[in-house]
Amino acid sequence: MFRDRQEAGQKLGASLDLLQLKDPIVLALPRGGVPVAAEVAKALKAPLDLVIVRKVGAPGNPELAVAAIVDGDPPDVVLNREIVEAYALDDSALRVLIAQERPELERRRAVYRGKELPLSVAGKTVIVVDDGAATGTTMKVAIRALKRRSPRKIIVALPVAPVDTADELAQEADLICLNQPARFRALSYYYGNFPQLSDNEVLDIMALARGNADERRRSGVHTGKRSRRETGS
């Protein structure tokens, strides 16, 4: 059990630091993954960014994902082909469903990023962090979208996930998972303190992480801070 998300991130950071990774970038799945990822980024002296995912629900069953949109420049759409085929959705129907969810993705981008572009992951070691994974669905979508952006390597870093989910994620990317219980309970069971996070708390954590990165840059430590060349602008 972890005291809180910060402790989980510190333990993940210590494990990842042993790997002596080259050019790491830490990406958090908001909201719960952000405080965990912030500690990982601090341990690795790596830049921190977000990977924002919006689920596209099936007709009449919004909890069942037929696809997901992953924020980027441009955004990536990842299809759940089994569900698409089960609902016999053609390209036109998919375009309508995806278009319905784009405004919410854009709202989240505006809240979390403002006008900032995502960090480029091309040629980098990308560490994708969340506070845990019950089914791993969102994490899988994020991985598949990131693979299209030419990273050197993708590492999934989780404090806890059930054994079967961990096995599935390990087939998608390298995996560091500190706790893999055979009988998985609610994610909150594995934390002493597990509050729901607000958008403002996410923004505060990200601002603090950027401040730490700026301080490292002034001290001469490379942070991988994006430039116009990196973002393609």
C-alpha positions as CSV (number, residue, x, y, z in Angstrom):
1,M,0.0,0.0,0.0
2,F,1.1,3.5,-0.7
3,R,0.6,6.5,1.6
4,D,-0.5,8.7,-1.3
5,R,0.1,9.3,-5.0
6,Q,3.3,11.3,-4.2
7,E,4.9,8.3,-2.4
8,A,3.8,6.0,-5.2
9,G,5.6,8.3,-7.7
10,Q,8.7,8.5,-5.5
11,K,9.0,4.7,-5.5
12,L,8.4,4.5,-9.2
13,G,11.0,7.2,-9.8
14,A,13.6,5.3,-7.7
15,S,13.0,2.1,-9.8
16,L,13.2,4.0,-13.1
17,D,16.3,5.9,-12.0
18,L,18.2,2.6,-11.8
19,L,17.6,2.1,-15.5
20,Q,19.7,5.2,-16.5
21,L,17.4,6.0,-19.3
22,K,18.5,8.2,-22.2
23,D,16.4,11.3,-23.1
24,P,13.4,10.4,-20.9
25,I,10.1,12.3,-21.1
26,V,7.4,11.7,-18.5
27,L,3.8,11.8,-19.7
28,A,0.9,11.7,-17.2
29,L,-2.6,10.5,-17.7
30,P,-4.7,13.1,-16.0
31,R,-6.0,13.6,-13.5
32,G,-4.8,10.9,-11.1
33,G,-1.6,10.2,-12.9
34,V,-0.3,13.7,-12.6
35,P,1.0,13.8,-9.0
36,V,2.6,10.3,-9.5
37,A,4.3,11.4,-12.8
38,A,5.5,14.7,-11.2
39,E,7.5,12.7,-8.7
40,V,8.9,10.4,-11.4
41,A,9.9,13.5,-13.5
42,K,11.6,15.0,-10.4
43,A,13.6,11.8,-9.8
44,L,14.7,11.5,-13.4
45,K,15.2,15.3,-13.9
46,A,13.0,14.8,-16.9
47,P,10.4,17.1,-18.5
48,L,6.8,16.4,-17.6
49,D,3.8,16.6,-20.0
50,L,0.3,15.2,-20.3
51,V,-1.3,12.7,-22.6
52,I,-4.9,13.6,-22.9
53,V,-7.3,10.8,-24.0
54,R,-11.0,11.1,-24.7
55,K,-13.1,8.0,-25.1
56,V,-15.6,7.7,-28.0
57,G,-18.6,5.6,-26.8
58,A,-20.7,3.2,-28.8
59,P,-24.2,4.2,-30.0
60,G,-26.5,3.8,-27.0
61,N,-23.7,2.5,-24.8
62,P,-21.3,5.5,-24.1
63,E,-19.3,3.5,-21.5
64,L,-18.2,1.0,-24.2
65,A,-15.4,2.5,-26.2
66,V,-15.4,2.1,-30.0
67,A,-12.5,4.5,-30.3
68,A,-10.5,7.1,-28.5
69,I,-8.9,10.4,-29.4
70,V,-5.5,11.2,-28.1
71,D,-4.4,14.8,-28.0
72,G,-1.5,15.7,-30.2
73,D,-0.5,17.9,-33.2
74,P,-2.6,16.6,-34.9
75,P,-4.7,14.4,-32.5
76,D,-4.6,10.6,-33.1
77,V,-7.7,8.4,-33.3
78,V,-7.3,4.8,-32.1
79,L,-10.1,2.4,-33.0
80,N,-11.3,-0.6,-31.0
81,R,-11.8,-2.7,-34.1
82,E,-13.7,-5.5,-32.3
83,I,-16.3,-3.1,-31.0
84,V,-16.5,-1.3,-34.4
85,E,-17.2,-4.6,-36.1
86,A,-19.7,-5.7,-33.5
87,Y,-21.7,-2.5,-34.0
88,A,-21.2,-2.7,-37.8
89,L,-20.1,0.9,-37.9
90,D,-19.0,2.3,-41.2
91,D,-16.6,5.2,-41.7
92,S,-19.4,7.7,-41.9
93,A,-20.9,6.6,-38.5
94,L,-17.4,6.6,-36.9
95,R,-16.7,10.2,-38.1
96,V,-20.0,11.3,-36.5
97,L,-19.2,9.7,-33.2
98,I,-15.6,11.0,-33.2
99,A,-16.8,14.5,-34.1
100,Q,-19.2,14.5,-31.1
101,E,-16.3,14.0,-28.7
102,R,-13.8,16.4,-30.2
103,P,-15.2,19.5,-28.4
104,E,-14.6,17.8,-25.0
105,L,-11.0,16.9,-26.0
106,E,-10.5,20.5,-27.1
107,R,-12.0,21.8,-23.8
108,R,-9.6,19.6,-21.8
109,R,-6.7,20.7,-24.0
110,A,-7.6,24.4,-23.4
111,V,-7.8,23.8,-19.6
112,Y,-4.6,21.9,-19.2
113,R,-2.4,23.3,-22.0
114,G,-3.7,26.7,-23.0
115,K,-1.8,27.4,-26.2
116,E,1.2,25.1,-25.3
117,L,1.9,22.3,-27.8
118,P,2.7,18.8,-26.6
119,L,6.3,17.8,-26.2
120,S,7.8,16.0,-29.1
121,V,8.4,12.4,-28.3
122,A,10.4,11.5,-31.5
123,G,13.5,9.7,-30.6
124,K,12.9,9.9,-26.9
125,T,12.3,7.4,-24.1
126,V,8.7,8.0,-23.2
127,I,7.5,7.0,-19.7
128,V,3.7,7.0,-19.5
129,V,2.4,7.2,-15.9
130,D,-0.9,6.7,-14.1
131,D,-1.9,6.1,-10.5
132,G,-2.9,2.6,-11.4
133,A,-4.7,0.6,-14.1
134,A,-7.8,-1.6,-13.5
135,T,-8.5,-2.6,-17.1
136,G,-5.6,-0.7,-18.8
137,T,-7.9,0.4,-21.6
138,T,-6.9,4.1,-21.5
139,M,-3.2,3.2,-21.1
140,K,-3.3,0.9,-24.2
141,V,-4.9,3.7,-26.3
142,A,-2.2,6.1,-25.2
143,I,0.5,3.7,-26.0
144,R,-0.8,2.9,-29.5
145,A,-1.1,6.6,-30.3
146,L,2.3,7.4,-29.0
147,K,3.9,4.6,-31.1
148,R,2.8,6.6,-34.2
149,R,5.0,9.5,-33.1
150,S,8.3,7.7,-33.4
151,P,9.6,7.4,-29.8
152,R,12.8,5.5,-29.1
153,K,11.0,3.4,-26.5
154,I,7.8,3.5,-24.4
155,I,7.8,2.5,-20.8
156,V,4.5,2.1,-18.8
157,A,5.0,3.0,-15.2
158,L,2.3,2.1,-12.7
159,P,2.2,1.8,-8.9
160,V,-0.4,-1.0,-9.1
161,A,-2.3,-3.1,-11.6
162,P,-3.9,-6.6,-11.6
163,V,-1.8,-9.4,-12.9
164,D,-3.8,-9.9,-16.1
165,T,-3.8,-6.2,-16.9
166,A,-0.1,-6.0,-16.3
167,D,0.5,-8.9,-18.6
168,E,-1.6,-7.2,-21.4
169,L,0.3,-3.9,-21.0
170,A,3.6,-5.7,-21.1
171,Q,2.7,-6.9,-24.6
172,E,2.2,-3.2,-25.7
173,A,5.4,-1.7,-24.1
174,D,8.0,-2.1,-21.5
175,L,6.4,-2.2,-18.0
176,I,7.4,-1.2,-14.5
177,C,4.6,-2.1,-12.1
178,L,5.4,-2.1,-8.4
179,N,2.4,-4.1,-7.2
180,Q,0.5,-6.8,-9.2
181,P,-2.1,-8.3,-6.9
182,A,-3.8,-11.5,-8.2
183,R,-7.1,-10.4,-6.6
184,F,-7.4,-6.7,-7.5
185,R,-9.7,-4.5,-5.4
186,A,-10.7,-0.9,-6.1
187,L,-7.7,1.3,-6.9
188,S,-8.3,3.4,-3.7
189,Y,-7.7,0.3,-1.6
190,Y,-4.0,0.5,-2.4
191,Y,-3.6,4.1,-1.1
192,G,-3.9,5.4,2.4
193,N,-5.0,8.8,1.0
194,F,-6.6,8.8,-2.5
195,P,-8.6,12.1,-3.1
196,Q,-10.2,13.0,-6.3
197,L,-8.2,15.7,-8.0
198,S,-9.6,18.9,-9.5
199,D,-8.5,20.5,-12.7
200,N,-6.9,23.3,-10.7
201,E,-4.9,20.9,-8.7
202,V,-3.6,19.3,-11.9
203,L,-2.6,22.8,-13.1
204,D,-0.8,23.6,-9.9
205,I,1.2,20.4,-10.1
206,M,2.1,21.0,-13.7
207,A,3.1,24.6,-12.9
208,L,5.4,23.5,-10.1
209,A,7.0,20.9,-12.3
210,R,7.7,23.5,-15.0
211,G,9.2,25.7,-12.4
212,N,11.5,22.9,-11.3
213,A,12.5,22.3,-14.9
214,D,13.2,26.0,-15.4
215,E,15.4,26.0,-12.3
216,R,17.3,22.9,-13.6
217,R,17.8,24.7,-17.0
218,R,19.2,27.7,-15.3
219,S,21.6,25.4,-13.4
220,G,22.8,23.9,-16.6
221,V,20.9,20.6,-16.4
222,H,19.2,19.6,-19.7
223,T,15.5,19.2,-19.3
224,G,14.4,18.5,-22.9
225,K,12.3,21.6,-22.9
226,R,10.5,21.9,-26.2
227,S,11.6,24.4,-28.9
228,R,10.0,25.5,-32.2
229,R,12.1,22.9,-33.9
230,E,10.9,20.1,-31.6
231,T,7.2,21.0,-31.9
232,G,7.4,21.5,-35.6
233,S,6.2,25.1,-35.4
